[in-house]
Amino acid sequence: MTNNDLDVRTLWERVKTRLNLPAGQSLVRRASANASRRGVVEALLEVSMPADLHDWWSLADVSADFWIPGGGDEFAPVDLDEAVETWKIWLQVADEEGQPAVDENGEAEPRFQPQYLPFAQSPGGDGLIIDLRPGTSYGAVFVWDHEQWGLREPLWASISAMLQDVAVTLERETGGSPGPHQGV
């Protein structure tokens, strides 16, 4: 089964089933975004979002706790309005830095780009971003380190791939998956 065989909702249900919460504790939920709101954000960023990112923002019951691993940290999903606020702040910081310095190879210092959209935050201020630039990394998930800047290797090729990976990991840690996804 490939990442494309399962939709975002099904993958999220697998993850949600395996998030272990102490008895009586409920999930802190991230707000969902309707199609109109997602369209406004696409217009603001001047890009189109991949279908699985649209599906991600439409989920109404995503845990806003720290459960997404990445780069040695855990990240909490943020709602679309928080993502846009973080996007604006990170663009402002990049702009306030002035012209990027050029290294010995003639490469410009990495900066936060208007086509990077954060969707989760770590306690230390780093974020998981979706690269919305045209090209081979379109839709890929990266860590944005707020101190070191720049993108390393993508953590996942897409939101769907991230959810698939997290679901499989949680299922292994908790003894398998109930239902039809056993052994994925």
N, C-alpha and C positions, 0 to 999 in steps of 0.2 A: 504494500500500500504506500503510495507516495503522499507528499504533503498536499497535493492538489486533489486527492481523493476525498478529503474531508473538508467540510466548510468550517468557517470560523466559529459559528455557533456550536457545532458538534465538538470541535476542539476545546472551546471554552468550557463546555459541560464536562468534558473529561478532566480538565484542570480543576474546575470548581469542586467536582466530586472528591478529589484527592487533597485539597487544601485542608489540612488538619487544624481544626479550631478547638480550643478548650470548651468543655461543656458549658452551654449557656452563652457563649460569645458569638455575636453575629458579625458578619462581614461588614466592613466599612465599604460602602459602594461608591464607585465613580459614576457620575452622571453620564447618561447617553446623549448623543446628539442626533437630531432628526436630519432628514435629507436636505432640508432648507439650510440649516446651520452648516452642514458639511459643505454645501455649495458656496456659501458665503466665504468660508475659509479657503476653499480652492481658488476663488476669485481673488482673495487677499494675497495668497501666495503665488498667484498666476501660474498654477500647475494643476494637473489632475491627479487625484489620489488613486492608487491601485484598488481594485475591488475589495480585496481582503482588508484594507485599511478602512474603507467605507463600512464594511461589516463590523470591524472592531469598534469603531466609534458608535455604531448603532446598538451594540449590546447594552442592555439596561441593568445588568446585575454583575458587572465586573468588580472584583474585589480591589479596593484602593489600598490594601495592605502591601507590604513589601514581600513579593513572591517571585518576581522575575529576576533570575540570576544574570550576571553579566560583568565581565572584567573584574571578578573578585568582590563584587558588591551585589546588593539586591536592590531592586527598583520597584516603586509603587506606581501603578498606572494613574494618570491624571486625566481629568475630563478635557474636552476639546477647548473650552474657554481657558483653562489653566495652561494648556499646551500653547495656545496663541499668546498668552501673556508672557510665558517663558521665551517663546520665539522672539517676541518684540524686545524683551530685555537683552537677550543674547545678541540680537542684531545691533542694538544700541551700543552694547559694550564693544562689539567689533568695530563699529563706526567711530566710536570715541578713541580707539587705539590709533586712528590716523592711517596713513598709507602703510601697507604691510612692508615689513623689512624683507630684504632679499638675501637668501643664504648664498654660500660659496658656489652652489650649482646653478644660481640664477632663479631658483624657485622662490615664489612668494610665501611668506609666513602663512600658515593655515589660519583661516578665519571661519567663523560661523557664517553659513550661506543662507540666503532667503529660501532656498529649496530644501532645507533640512527642517523637519517638523518633529519636535520632541513629543513623546507620548507617555513617558514614565520618568520618574525622578528618584535619585538615591538620597539618603539622608545627608550626604556630604555635598550635594549641589550638582552632581553630574547627572546626565540624562541619557536615556535611550532615544535615539532619533531614527526617523525614516528618511532615507535619501530619496528625494523626489526629482533629482536632476535626471535629464535624459541620459541613457547609457546603460551599461551592464549592471550597475549597482542600483538602478531604479527600484524602489520598494524594499531595499535591504535595510536591516536593522544594525545600527552602529552604536557604540558608546561615545558620547560627547563628554570629554573630560574638561570641566570648566577652567582648569588651571593649565593643562598642557595643550589644549586645542588640537584640532586635526583629527582625521579619521584614520583608524588602523584597519585591520581586516574586519569585514562584516561579521557580526555574531551569527546572524541568520539571513537567509536570502529574502525573507518576507515575514510578515506578521503570522501567517499560517504556519510557516516553518518553525517560528519561535514557539507558538502554541503547541505544535506537534511535539517538539523537543521537550518542552516543560511537562506535557502530559505523560510522555513515555517515562521520563525521569521520575515523576511523582508516582506513577504506577509501579515502577520497579521498587521504589522505596517503601510503598505501602502494600506490596504483595499482589500486584496485578490489577487488572481493570475489570469491573463488572460489565457484563453485557457483551455486545458484538465486537468490541475492539480488543478483546483478549489477544495478546501476543503480537500486537502491532510494534 
